[in-house]
Amino acid sequence: MAYKISEDCIMCGACADECPVNAITEGDGVYVIDADSCIDCASCADTCPVGAPSEA
């Protein structure tokens, strides 16, 4: 199951920098994870300072 980024996102970009498959892009006010590209590695969740990414 792919990860999803909640509205808690502070747009710091840490998750996008850590994603090994570049599945995270800047959206409108929050970063967005492409569910088809996400490999469920949890790198984004481990890196996020506010815990915005979680399993969808």
N, C-alpha and C positions, 0 to 999 in steps of 0.2 A: 504494500500500500504506500503510495507516495506521501511525502510530507507536504504540509501547507503552512503558510505564514499568516499569523493572526494580525489583527489591527494593533497589537502591542508593538509592532515593528517601529523602530526609531530611525530607519533608513541609514544605518551606519555602514552597510555593505560588507560586514564581516562574513556573513553567510555566503554571499556570492563569491567572495575571494577564496573560500574554503571548498566550494563545491567541485568535486573532481570531474564532473561531466558537464559543467557550465549550464546547469538546468535552472539557475536562478537569475532573474533579470529585474531591473528596476521597473516597478509599476506605478500606479497613480497613488502616491502616498505610502505605499508599502512595497516591499520586494515580493516577487511572484515566483513560484516554483512550477516548472512545466512537468506535469504529472507523467507524461509519456517518456521524459528523459530521466526523471528521478530514479535512482537505484537504491533508495532506502538505506543509505550508508550512515545517516544521522550526523554527518559532519556539520551541517548547518545548525542543528539543534545543540551540538556540543560547543559551538563557537559563539552563538548568539548571547549577548550580555543581558537580554531581557526575556529570553525563553520564548520568542515568538514562533519559531518553527516547531511543529508537532506532527505526529502521524495523522493523516486525514481520516 
